[in-house]
Amino acid sequence: MEYVYAALLLHKLGKEVNEEGIKSVVAAAGAEVDDSKVKSLVASLKGVDIATELENASLVAAAPASSGDAPAEGEEKKEEAPKEEKKEAAAEGLSALFG
């Protein structure tokens, strides 16, 4: 993941996203550089417009998602057991443990 972050940082700074740049960013962060991962990432990003991809990702992330917590129309919420009964049951279990 640090390699992707390095590529994004280079892009944000307006620098070319290449093997040398990614290696230097990862090394500066104190991580060990894996040459094969760097080469793979650079090859994957060849021909990709990072700015456009980031815009598309932002639009997807901004889309609201339904939480599923609200009951559907016509459905009623089921009443939960009173909390006092739960506390009493817990207290009984504790008293059995400690006498």
Steps between C-alpha positions, in 0.01 A plus 500: 500500500791733566587485131156625400525780755841592362354518148212717623741730682715539190190575293377756755837677490491513121798269460526213255388167644793274413707226664767734630248738659301225669816336632625826648165580668469151651862504617456848649204368698727239654355195329692234313465532123390195300612559140249254355205678664625837376538371143158337512333820621669718242401256225140499629485879496632533147239686294276570803385856568527507878305826536201356313511180700507695826197703390308183416595345833385811686162493330446137595606561860268801530190304397269447797444145613193379683577381849216250522420616854171667420198269472331480163161662456225306671742318729499563869802477722494206736513594863809387681494337842526748783853569612414437865433132433837465329678665794323273751599191304859618487500569874364152574780345295762702688359409839524132408867549423594688813251353747 
